Amino acid sequence: MSYAIIGFGKIGHALARAFARKGIDVSVATTRDPESFASDAAAIGPGVIPKKLEDAVKADVIFLAVRFGAHQDVAKALPDWQGKTIVDVTNAYGVPPEELGGVPSSSFVAQAFNGGRLVKGFNHLGATVLGQDPAVHGGRRVVFLASDDDAAATGIASLAEDLGFAPVKLGALAEGGLLVQGRGNSWGQLIFKDLVKFD
């Protein structure tokens, strides 16, 4: 299984640190030349590999860590996303619900990724918290996952476990997914809740 993070701002950096902490290779890409952020990637770890966008999207699992409005530009990098899982880490806070066609923000994002399987996840924590070691006082930091494809959600839950997090599946995008979305001038009820699970 191969992994890529599209977007290398604060959230992208936090995700890259999570992969580096566990020694799992991950590509990182933006619309910029990879040389422009190669030193940032190297500072996180040797397994954080800067790539061009068109090369990074060849990965099996793609973390979408761009600003909400940029997701359509990423989607254009491939004509068909069949067989790929997209983890939507975006938040549509400030985007009026009517611009989303009345659907949850992740359902709107999913429409752009023809053939792909979308999982909403890793978006409810701020970058500073997300970038910290998820092992907390003998427990594991929770990440929430929602998807209309249960098999895709299960796969990302397994990855979350490998990264040291405690995944909690919330169900479909129009159900539990609403708890972890931002849109308009409101946040879902689980946004910014930093929870720790003790086994």
TORKOL-4160 file (C-alpha; in steps of 0.2 Angstrom, whole numbers, padded with zeros to 4 digits, m for minus):
199
<pt num="1" X="0000" Y="0000" Z="0000"/>
<pt num="2" X="0007" Y="0017" Z="m0005"/>
<pt num="3" X="0002" Y="0034" Z="0003"/>
<pt num="4" X="0003" Y="0052" Z="m0002"/>
<pt num="5" X="m0002" Y="0069" Z="0006"/>
<pt num="6" X="m0008" Y="0082" Z="m0006"/>
<pt num="7" X="m0005" Y="0099" Z="0002"/>
<pt num="8" X="0010" Y="0103" Z="0013"/>
<pt num="9" X="0004" Y="0117" Z="0025"/>
<pt num="10" X="0002" Y="0115" Z="0043"/>
<pt num="11" X="m0010" Y="0100" Z="0042"/>
<pt num="12" X="0001" Y="0092" Z="0029"/>
<pt num="13" X="0016" Y="0093" Z="0040"/>
<pt num="14" X="0007" Y="0086" Z="0055"/>
<pt num="15" X="0001" Y="0071" Z="0044"/>
<pt num="16" X="0019" Y="0068" Z="0038"/>
<pt num="17" X="0026" Y="0068" Z="0055"/>
<pt num="18" X="0013" Y="0055" Z="0060"/>
<pt num="19" X="0020" Y="0044" Z="0046"/>
<pt num="20" X="0038" Y="0048" Z="0050"/>
<pt num="21" X="0035" Y="0043" Z="0068"/>
<pt num="22" X="0031" Y="0026" Z="0063"/>
<pt num="23" X="0043" Y="0024" Z="0049"/>
<pt num="24" X="0030" Y="0023" Z="0035"/>
<pt num="25" X="0035" Y="0030" Z="0019"/>
<pt num="26" X="0023" Y="0044" Z="0012"/>
<pt num="27" X="0024" Y="0055" Z="m0003"/>
<pt num="28" X="0020" Y="0074" Z="m0001"/>
<pt num="29" X="0015" Y="0086" Z="m0015"/>
<pt num="30" X="0008" Y="0103" Z="m0019"/>
<pt num="31" X="0006" Y="0112" Z="m0035"/>
<pt num="32" X="0023" Y="0119" Z="m0033"/>
<pt num="33" X="0040" Y="0111" Z="m0038"/>
<pt num="34" X="0045" Y="0098" Z="m0026"/>
<pt num="35" X="0062" Y="0106" Z="m0024"/>
<pt num="36" X="0054" Y="0121" Z="m0016"/>
<pt num="37" X="0048" Y="0110" Z="m0001"/>
<pt num="38" X="0061" Y="0096" Z="m0001"/>
<pt num="39" X="0071" Y="0103" Z="0014"/>
<pt num="40" X="0055" Y="0104" Z="0024"/>
<pt num="41" X="0051" Y="0086" Z="0020"/>
<pt num="42" X="0069" Y="0080" Z="0024"/>
<pt num="43" X="0068" Y="0089" Z="0041"/>
<pt num="44" X="0053" Y="0078" Z="0046"/>
<pt num="45" X="0061" Y="0062" Z="0040"/>
<pt num="46" X="0069" Y="0052" Z="0026"/>
<pt num="47" X="0053" Y="0043" Z="0022"/>
<pt num="48" X="0044" Y="0059" Z="0018"/>
<pt num="49" X="0046" Y="0060" Z="m0001"/>
<pt num="50" X="0043" Y="0076" Z="m0010"/>
<pt num="51" X="0035" Y="0073" Z="m0027"/>
<pt num="52" X="0026" Y="0082" Z="m0041"/>
<pt num="53" X="0007" Y="0081" Z="m0040"/>
<pt num="54" X="0005" Y="0070" Z="m0055"/>
<pt num="55" X="0017" Y="0057" Z="m0047"/>
<pt num="56" X="0010" Y="0058" Z="m0030"/>
<pt num="57" X="m0008" Y="0054" Z="m0035"/>
<pt num="58" X="m0002" Y="0037" Z="m0041"/>
<pt num="59" X="m0003" Y="0032" Z="m0023"/>
<pt num="60" X="m0016" Y="0020" Z="m0017"/>
<pt num="61" X="m0022" Y="0031" Z="m0002"/>
<pt num="62" X="m0022" Y="0050" Z="m0004"/>
<pt num="63" X="m0024" Y="0062" Z="0010"/>
<pt num="64" X="m0032" Y="0078" Z="0004"/>
<pt num="65" X="m0024" Y="0091" Z="0015"/>
<pt num="66" X="m0027" Y="0107" Z="0004"/>
<pt num="67" X="m0039" Y="0122" Z="0007"/>
<pt num="68" X="m0057" Y="0116" Z="0003"/>
<pt num="69" X="m0058" Y="0126" Z="m0013"/>
<pt num="70" X="m0043" Y="0118" Z="m0020"/>
<pt num="71" X="m0049" Y="0100" Z="m0020"/>
<pt num="72" X="m0056" Y="0101" Z="m0038"/>
<pt num="73" X="m0039" Y="0106" Z="m0044"/>
<pt num="74" X="m0032" Y="0090" Z="m0036"/>
<pt num="75" X="m0046" Y="0080" Z="m0044"/>
<pt num="76" X="m0041" Y="0085" Z="m0061"/>
<pt num="77" X="m0024" Y="0077" Z="m0059"/>
<pt num="78" X="m0032" Y="0060" Z="m0064"/>
<pt num="79" X="m0046" Y="0057" Z="m0076"/>
<pt num="80" X="m0052" Y="0042" Z="m0065"/>
<pt num="81" X="m0049" Y="0038" Z="m0047"/>
<pt num="82" X="m0055" Y="0020" Z="m0048"/>
<pt num="83" X="m0047" Y="0009" Z="m0035"/>
<pt num="84" X="m0040" Y="0024" Z="m0024"/>
<pt num="85" X="m0045" Y="0030" Z="m0007"/>
<pt num="86" X="m0046" Y="0048" Z="m0004"/>
<pt num="87" X="m0045" Y="0054" Z="0014"/>
<pt num="88" X="m0054" Y="0071" Z="0015"/>
<pt num="89" X="m0045" Y="0081" Z="0028"/>
<pt num="90" X="m0052" Y="0098" Z="0022"/>
<pt num="91" X="m0065" Y="0109" Z="0031"/>
<pt num="92" X="m0077" Y="0119" Z="0022"/>
<pt num="93" X="m0079" Y="0132" Z="0036"/>
<pt num="94" X="m0084" Y="0149" Z="0028"/>
<pt num="95" X="m0092" Y="0140" Z="0012"/>
<pt num="96" X="m0111" Y="0143" Z="0012"/>
<pt num="97" X="m0121" Y="0127" Z="0012"/>
<pt num="98" X="m0130" Y="0132" Z="m0004"/>
<pt num="99" X="m0113" Y="0132" Z="m0013"/>
<pt num="100" X="m0112" Y="0114" Z="m0008"/>
<pt num="101" X="m0129" Y="0109" Z="m0015"/>
<pt num="102" X="m0136" Y="0106" Z="0002"/>
<pt num="103" X="m0125" Y="0090" Z="0004"/>
<pt num="104" X="m0112" Y="0087" Z="0017"/>
<pt num="105" X="m0095" Y="0095" Z="0013"/>
<pt num="106" X="m0087" Y="0078" Z="0010"/>
<pt num="107" X="m0101" Y="0072" Z="m0001"/>
<pt num="108" X="m0097" Y="0087" Z="m0011"/>
<pt num="109" X="m0079" Y="0084" Z="m0012"/>
<pt num="110" X="m0082" Y="0065" Z="m0017"/>
<pt num="111" X="m0091" Y="0071" Z="m0032"/>
<pt num="112" X="m0075" Y="0078" Z="m0039"/>
<pt num="113" X="m0065" Y="0061" Z="m0037"/>
<pt num="114" X="m0073" Y="0051" Z="m0051"/>
<pt num="115" X="m0073" Y="0032" Z="m0046"/>
<pt num="116" X="m0063" Y="0035" Z="m0029"/>
<pt num="117" X="m0068" Y="0030" Z="m0012"/>
<pt num="118" X="m0069" Y="0044" Z="0000"/>
<pt num="119" X="m0067" Y="0044" Z="0019"/>
<pt num="120" X="m0069" Y="0059" Z="0030"/>
<pt num="121" X="m0055" Y="0059" Z="0043"/>
<pt num="122" X="m0041" Y="0067" Z="0053"/>
<pt num="123" X="m0049" Y="0084" Z="0050"/>
<pt num="124" X="m0057" Y="0087" Z="0068"/>
<pt num="125" X="m0040" Y="0091" Z="0076"/>
<pt num="126" X="m0030" Y="0107" Z="0074"/>
<pt num="127" X="m0013" Y="0105" Z="0066"/>
<pt num="128" X="m0003" Y="0107" Z="0082"/>
<pt num="129" X="m0013" Y="0093" Z="0091"/>
<pt num="130" X="m0013" Y="0082" Z="0076"/>
<pt num="131" X="0006" Y="0083" Z="0074"/>
<pt num="132" X="0009" Y="0077" Z="0092"/>
<pt num="133" X="0013" Y="0059" Z="0097"/>
<pt num="134" X="m0005" Y="0051" Z="0098"/>
<pt num="135" X="0001" Y="0041" Z="0113"/>
<pt num="136" X="m0006" Y="0051" Z="0128"/>
<pt num="137" X="m0005" Y="0045" Z="0146"/>
<pt num="138" X="m0006" Y="0027" Z="0141"/>
<pt num="139" X="m0021" Y="0030" Z="0129"/>
<pt num="140" X="m0022" Y="0034" Z="0111"/>
<pt num="141" X="m0028" Y="0050" Z="0103"/>
<pt num="142" X="m0045" Y="0047" Z="0094"/>
<pt num="143" X="m0047" Y="0051" Z="0075"/>
<pt num="144" X="m0065" Y="0051" Z="0068"/>
<pt num="145" X="m0069" Y="0043" Z="0052"/>
<pt num="146" X="m0085" Y="0044" Z="0041"/>
<pt num="147" X="m0088" Y="0036" Z="0024"/>
<pt num="148" X="m0102" Y="0029" Z="0013"/>
<pt num="149" X="m0090" Y="0015" Z="0009"/>
<pt num="150" X="m0088" Y="0004" Z="0024"/>
<pt num="151" X="m0073" Y="m0006" Z="0017"/>
<pt num="152" X="m0064" Y="0010" Z="0013"/>
<pt num="153" X="m0067" Y="0017" Z="0031"/>
<pt num="154" X="m0061" Y="0000" Z="0038"/>
<pt num="155" X="m0045" Y="0002" Z="0028"/>
<pt num="156" X="m0041" Y="0019" Z="0034"/>
<pt num="157" X="m0045" Y="0014" Z="0052"/>
<pt num="158" X="m0032" Y="0000" Z="0050"/>
<pt num="159" X="m0020" Y="0014" Z="0044"/>
<pt num="160" X="m0024" Y="0025" Z="0059"/>
<pt num="161" X="m0020" Y="0011" Z="0071"/>
<pt num="162" X="m0003" Y="0009" Z="0062"/>
<pt num="163" X="0000" Y="0027" Z="0065"/>
<pt num="164" X="m0004" Y="0025" Z="0083"/>
<pt num="165" X="m0021" Y="0033" Z="0084"/>
<pt num="166" X="m0038" Y="0026" Z="0090"/>
<pt num="167" X="m0050" Y="0027" Z="0075"/>
<pt num="168" X="m0069" Y="0029" Z="0079"/>
<pt num="169" X="m0080" Y="0026" Z="0064"/>
<pt num="170" X="m0095" Y="0037" Z="0064"/>
<pt num="171" X="m0105" Y="0029" Z="0049"/>
<pt num="172" X="m0110" Y="0038" Z="0033"/>
<pt num="173" X="m0105" Y="0055" Z="0027"/>
<pt num="174" X="m0123" Y="0061" Z="0029"/>
<pt num="175" X="m0124" Y="0054" Z="0047"/>
<pt num="176" X="m0109" Y="0054" Z="0058"/>
<pt num="177" X="m0100" Y="0064" Z="0045"/>
<pt num="178" X="m0110" Y="0079" Z="0049"/>
<pt num="179" X="m0102" Y="0079" Z="0067"/>
<pt num="180" X="m0085" Y="0082" Z="0059"/>
<pt num="181" X="m0088" Y="0095" Z="0046"/>
<pt num="182" X="m0086" Y="0113" Z="0045"/>
<pt num="183" X="m0097" Y="0123" Z="0033"/>
<pt num="184" X="m0105" Y="0140" Z="0033"/>
<pt num="185" X="m0102" Y="0148" Z="0050"/>
<pt num="186" X="m0104" Y="0132" Z="0060"/>
<pt num="187" X="m0093" Y="0118" Z="0065"/>
<pt num="188" X="m0099" Y="0100" Z="0068"/>
<pt num="189" X="m0100" Y="0095" Z="0086"/>
<pt num="190" X="m0084" Y="0084" Z="0087"/>
<pt num="191" X="m0073" Y="0097" Z="0078"/>
<pt num="192" X="m0058" Y="0102" Z="0089"/>
<pt num="193" X="m0063" Y="0089" Z="0103"/>
<pt num="194" X="m0046" Y="0081" Z="0108"/>
<pt num="195" X="m0051" Y="0064" Z="0115"/>
<pt num="196" X="m0041" Y="0050" Z="0121"/>
<pt num="197" X="m0046" Y="0031" Z="0121"/>
<pt num="198" X="m0040" Y="0019" Z="0134"/>
<pt num="199" X="m0040" Y="0001" Z="0129"/>
